[in-house]
Amino acid sequence: MKKFNITGTCIPDENFMVNISDKLEQVMALIKMKKYIVINRPRQYGKTTTLAALRRLLADSDEYVATRLSFEGVGDLMFSNEERFCKSFLGMLARDSRIKKNGYGDLFNEKIDKITGFETLSLAITEIMSSIDKKIILIIDEVDKSRDNQIFISFLGLLREKYLNAREGDDITFHSVILAGLYDIKSLKLQIRPEAEKKYNSPWNIAVEFTADMSFSPLEIESMLLDYVETTGRKMDIKSVSEKIHFWTNGYPFLVSKLCKMVDEELLPKREHKNWDVVDIEWAVSKLMQEMNTLFESLAKNLEDIPKLFELIKSVLVGHEEINFSLMDPIINFAKLYGMIIPDEYNKIRIHNKIFEEVMTEYFVTKIMLSNYEILNKVKEPYIKKDGNLDFRMVMLKFQETIKEKYNSHDYLKSDKFLENELRMLFMVFLKPILNGIGFCFKEVQTGAEKRLDLVVLFKKQKFVVEMKIWRGDEYHKAGIIQLKNYMQAESVQEGYMLISNKNRTKDFYSADEDGIFCVYI
């Protein structure tokens, strides 16, 4: 029986899988041009599964043989000296199933005893490639495991030299080489050089980067759900469920499969009917937020260990200013490397997906909750109505009351930093225990001619939009009301709210309905 898979390689006969044929076509286009390729993606992003699919695609090819090596788990002994590495490399190739299937294993084995280092390895590769009738594609997965090893870097230099010589007709080597891992290959050399000698010259500057989007689009998610429906006989609105999954995950492969797996294996066994509904995805998201997994642990660890990353992500989550997505900044590059951020259509930083946004918001909120007892005490109010819906007006009014009691006497309340950043964070702190794992809040960025930052709150089937503004006069306020109403209409949101701060006047803590918008002043 097929299952959704979140660990290791996905197997078509065993797992429900997204159709990635278009991505494989893009890889093949590069291979046919004899390109050497790097595939750098965040953890659990489908690199290994994609490479396995490529090997299956070429399994019966009359032209290509795709061999895959991984240095994960081989230990340090292989890298203890040049001769041992070179012998081990040929031995791994000789044992590869595709090499053996095509009858090439002995060609590699018989060269091993003659290897003394990189010079003899280079000669052996030339001789082997000259004597076989197919084009060998060398795939090295989990290349990061060897990123701090000089022998491996020298090995890349060997492959680079042979590639350049082959282009001039002076050598014969692998038809194509694919290196897959987390890090950009140029960072491998940075790991091993003394600090004073660090440079960005890479032994792998011959390679092209595989730039295809490896996240799953709604249509690709549909292909997996269609397989599920046809296999199990269960019913669902495939398009709506796919779009809801994509809404939360932005196509992050691990998260897509994780939500599906939770619905199929944890939710459905508990109820009589086995058909899927869009609200099942909301249930899975809520439950996922209460769990810890290696992906979330990695997010938290990086935020804890790297102060500049901490400040960057905090600014993106709750800050007022938009930040340009510039990979020249090492912290931005690192955040992108780990899948934490992506550029939006205006090349501004945004969090990769709403699940990450919720997880990292939870991280920041938790850090300041215990120092804000006054806020937490207000959570005891009856914010949930008898019908189970959230009374968001009461939420807004009680937050206003809390700010008045706790902060009104402080000059800090009048500062730009408080109004634009800390106030939003305090509101999230206030909301968190009220939503209590049932609902979510995140910063929704609407960018265009008029830039606006909205806090969106989801609770069951309710959706609230909170516009957080600084008071800049009546005309600015009226324009904000119109903007918010237009947004509500476009998103079919029934209730709109404004939280308005003013540092330049004597504070009046009051609320008012203004043209259908509930405005709360602090």
Disulfide bonds with the S-S distance in Angstrom:
none
